[in-house]
Amino acid sequence: MEAAAAPPETRRSIGRLQPNGAWIGFDHAGGVYRFIVVREGEALASGADADLLIALAIGYYTEAFGGGPPDLEATPADLSALVRHLIEQASSSRQSALLTVALDAIDDGLPGDAVAGLLQAARSGRGEMNDRAEPADPVELIVARASELMRTG
């Protein structure tokens, strides 16, 4: 884990863990996407695996987290760029194909629940197969990783 995140202009929020609490999202710099938690102006960043980044996109489309900073709120264009990156980094041709379908849904403006379902299909089983025994539910995964980052960061 890293103690500092990329410059603020590269940060995108998907919402807050709790009202008026730390916000979560991602940043993008140098071709790398990272998971970030920002609390009291301090940005904590962690290298993000594909599963966590897909979980963030699901959190965005399900509106699981609300109230992030409006000036840093992620947009569908930001999520489209994130998913394009994930396609390039896909662990299998199956995952790449599923992410491509999700990207088409994002670009076509399909409803959030439809996009979230397609993204979930792209990460199916990944939560159960990791070495860290992390939650399979995308929201639980985000909360667990954010809590870990705030404890150690």
Secondary structure as GFF3:
##gff-version 3
##sequence-region A 1 153
A	DSSP	three_ten_helix	8	10	.	.	.	ID=ss1
A	DSSP	beta_strand	11	16	.	.	.	ID=ss2
A	DSSP	beta_strand	23	29	.	.	.	ID=ss3
A	DSSP	beta_strand	32	39	.	.	.	ID=ss4
A	DSSP	beta_strand	42	47	.	.	.	ID=ss5
A	DSSP	alpha_helix	50	61	.	.	.	ID=ss6
A	DSSP	three_ten_helix	70	72	.	.	.	ID=ss7
A	DSSP	alpha_helix	76	88	.	.	.	ID=ss8
A	DSSP	alpha_helix	93	107	.	.	.	ID=ss9
A	DSSP	alpha_helix	112	123	.	.	.	ID=ss10
A	DSSP	alpha_helix	126	129	.	.	.	ID=ss11
A	DSSP	alpha_helix	138	152	.	.	.	ID=ss12
###
